[in-house]
Amino acid sequence: MSDVFRLAVVRTDAGDEVMVERAGKLLPLSDVVGADALDTIAGPPEDLAPLLSNWRAWDSWLAEAAPDLGPKFDETGLDAGGQQFRPPLSAPGKILCIGANYHDHIAEMPIPMTPSYPYSFLKPANNTLRGSGDSVSVPRIAKMIDWEAELAVIIGAECRDVPARDALSMVAGYANFNDLSARDWLENRPAIGVDWIQHKAFDGFAPMGPYLTPARFVPDPQDLPVRLSVNGAVKQESNTGQMVFGVAAIIEHLSAIMTLYPGDVIATGTPAGVGHGRNPPEFLKPGDEVRMEIAGLGELVTGIV
């Protein structure tokens, strides 16, 4: 679709800047919307949080403005391929992750049962998020670092107790998310249970982006191809239709527990092909490059150092 646009945060000489991407070209947000729109958030933002706090208005403004600026994108837009991306959000209130949520992943692990409700955990935001092109260090105390390609859902409206039939209207957009994991504490199987902090919370363990694709351009989040490669070798190739619980059911479940706020991120689980599920197992090492892409969301690139 020629009118499709995506949002990104790009590092510039002047600092982090929100940009609008269309057909591989980037324009600063200030070049796409008028001064009146920027006045509602006190000037150009450094990430997408101010837009998400009034997402319905911003979604409409951008949808009206971006298609008419096709020539400007072509003539003065920056080449998206040469930019340094930041995560779309620098400090979301919550990163909620869903585990064991793909039928093919449950089969490969093997997990002894299919969950009867979305199995969830929290991942810290202020130390784990990284942008596309950023590097992630192998932790000193963990050696079994695994990849997990996931569809991230970004909430665009405060909501509580949302029925599944209304849940997708709460979504601002979607992004790539790599839920990096240290499998060391699964391998050892401590009697007390999985240590989720040591499993999921190391610095850099949440690469995300490069774009937030507005929900208006994702008509069915349960029909998106998922692909991840390591050093060019494809490791995960599946479809979000393999989810046990789809996006709507996940939002219904989580919003029954807690209020979801604009900018909250939900990582919806990973399909088959993770390193720990292989025979023999495979894990990331310094020098590896991970690339993942969910259709229409761009390509998330992560180097391991």
Buried (B, 14 or more C-beta within 10 A) or exposed (E): EEEBBBBBBBBEEEEBBBBBBBEEBBBBBBBBBEEEBBEBBEEBBEBBBBBBBBBEEBBEBBBEBBBEBBEBBEEEBBEBEEBBBBBBBBEBBBBBBBBBBBBBBBEBEEBEEEBEEBBBBEBBBEEBBBBBBBEBEBBEEBBBBBBBBBBBBBBBBEBEEBEBEEBBBBBBBBBBBBBBBBBBBBEEEEEEEBBBBBBBBBEBBBBBBBBBBBBBBBEEBEEBEBBBBBEEEEBBBBBBBBBBBBBBBBBBBBBEEEEBBBBBBBBBBBBBBBBBBBEEEBBBEEEBBBBBBBEBBBBBBBBBE
